[in-house]
């Protein structure tokens, strides 16, 4: 059995793999009202297909489906083949509720039961 694959077959397999990664990923980045798919997250940034994204820079929002994850300050780092790597300069997690402007007592009750 031969393990040699022609150039066309290798390119076709790489394109199919990239397409499957884009479809399976729910992560998205929102920049200037336009949404771009995120192929994968890395320790200090994220990767977007080069064909989809311009050289983004500045403040962006990252979503997992419809859930808001982070507000990030990013800079385009480098091109790796057909992918663009963006690095975080700042990454702030999104909060589910408003910020508390007071210290919460760790022994405070979670809820109050009314008297009838």
ABEGO torsion letter per residue (X at the ends): XBABBBAAAAAAAAAAAAAAAAAABABBBBBGGBBBBBABBBAAEBBBBAAABBBBBEBBBBBBEABBABBBBBBBABBBEABBBBBBABBBBBBABBBBABBBBAABBABBBBBX
